[in-house]
Amino acid sequence: MINITESAKTQVISSMEQPGDNLRLQVAGGGCSGMSYELFGEGPDDYNELVDNTQDFTEFKVVIDNKSLIYLKGITLDYEGGLKGKGFQFINPNATSTCGCGESFAI
């Protein structure tokens, strides 16, 4: 379903408020290219909708709602740190175009 690099996993784990939190990955309207990525942590019982596309990475689960899943299949989440690092990077094989900052896309 989705891929997460080791550097992104490390960053997600260090950003979680509580052990056992989930990582929510979703798509919202907006951004330079029309759709933008949203990424945030949530408690294990915070999501209300039934989500069949929960992917378990041992240390945390990634939760993607059904509407966002169609845009995120096959995506790779990476993290680039350091002084010139850009933070989380979304490598989306479904995107036909992306904005310069890489945080929004079009299909």
C-alpha positions as CSV (number, residue, x, y, z in Angstrom):
1,M,0.0,0.0,0.0
2,I,2.5,2.7,1.1
3,N,6.2,2.7,1.8
4,I,8.1,4.5,4.6
5,T,11.8,4.9,4.5
6,E,13.9,4.3,7.6
7,S,14.6,8.0,8.0
8,A,10.9,8.8,7.9
9,K,10.1,6.0,10.4
10,T,12.7,7.3,12.8
11,Q,11.3,10.8,12.5
12,V,7.7,9.6,13.0
13,I,8.6,7.6,16.1
14,S,10.4,10.6,17.6
15,S,7.5,12.9,16.9
16,M,4.8,10.7,18.5
17,E,3.4,12.0,21.7
18,Q,2.6,8.6,23.2
19,P,3.8,5.1,22.4
20,G,1.0,3.4,20.4
21,D,-0.1,6.5,18.6
22,N,-1.0,6.2,14.9
23,L,0.2,8.2,12.0
24,R,-2.7,9.7,9.9
25,L,-1.9,10.3,6.3
26,Q,-4.6,12.0,4.2
27,V,-5.3,14.2,1.2
28,A,-7.2,17.5,1.3
29,G,-8.2,20.0,-1.3
30,G,-5.9,23.0,-1.6
31,G,-2.2,23.9,-2.1
32,C,-0.6,25.2,-5.3
33,S,-1.4,22.1,-7.4
34,G,-5.0,21.4,-6.2
35,M,-4.5,18.7,-3.5
36,S,-2.3,18.7,-0.5
37,Y,-0.9,16.0,1.9
38,E,-1.8,16.1,5.5
39,L,0.3,14.1,8.0
40,F,-0.3,14.1,11.8
41,G,-0.2,11.8,14.8
42,E,-3.3,10.6,16.6
43,G,-4.1,8.4,19.5
44,P,-4.9,4.7,18.9
45,D,-8.7,5.3,19.3
46,D,-9.0,8.8,17.7
47,Y,-10.3,7.9,14.3
48,N,-14.1,7.5,14.0
49,E,-14.5,6.1,10.5
50,L,-13.9,2.4,9.8
51,V,-10.6,2.2,8.1
52,D,-9.7,-1.0,6.4
53,N,-6.4,0.4,5.1
54,T,-4.5,0.5,8.3
55,Q,-0.9,-0.5,7.7
56,D,1.1,-1.8,10.7
57,F,4.8,-0.8,10.8
58,T,5.4,-2.5,14.2
59,E,6.2,0.7,16.1
60,F,3.1,2.5,14.8
61,K,0.2,2.2,12.4
62,V,-0.5,4.3,9.4
63,V,-4.2,5.2,9.1
64,I,-5.5,6.3,5.7
65,D,-9.2,7.1,5.1
66,N,-10.8,5.4,2.1
67,K,-11.2,8.7,0.2
68,S,-7.5,9.5,0.5
69,L,-6.4,6.0,-0.3
70,I,-7.1,6.3,-4.1
71,Y,-4.6,9.2,-4.3
72,L,-2.0,7.6,-2.0
73,K,-1.6,4.0,-3.2
74,G,2.1,3.3,-3.8
75,I,3.3,6.5,-2.1
76,T,6.7,6.6,-0.4
77,L,7.1,8.8,2.7
78,D,10.7,9.9,3.2
79,Y,12.3,12.4,5.6
80,E,15.3,14.6,4.8
81,G,16.8,16.3,7.8
82,G,19.8,18.5,8.4
83,L,20.4,22.2,7.8
84,K,19.1,22.1,4.2
85,G,16.6,19.3,4.8
86,K,13.1,19.7,3.6
87,G,11.4,17.5,6.3
88,F,8.9,14.9,5.1
89,Q,8.9,14.2,1.4
90,F,6.0,12.6,-0.5
91,I,7.0,10.5,-3.5
92,N,3.7,9.8,-5.2
93,P,3.7,7.7,-8.4
94,N,0.1,8.8,-9.0
95,A,0.8,12.5,-9.2
96,T,0.9,14.1,-12.7
97,S,2.4,17.3,-11.3
98,T,3.6,18.7,-8.0
99,C,4.4,22.1,-6.7
100,G,7.9,23.3,-6.1
101,C,7.8,22.6,-2.3
102,G,6.4,19.1,-2.9
103,E,3.5,19.5,-0.5
104,S,0.8,19.6,-3.0
105,F,0.0,17.6,-6.2
106,A,-2.4,17.0,-9.0
107,I,-3.7,13.9,-10.6
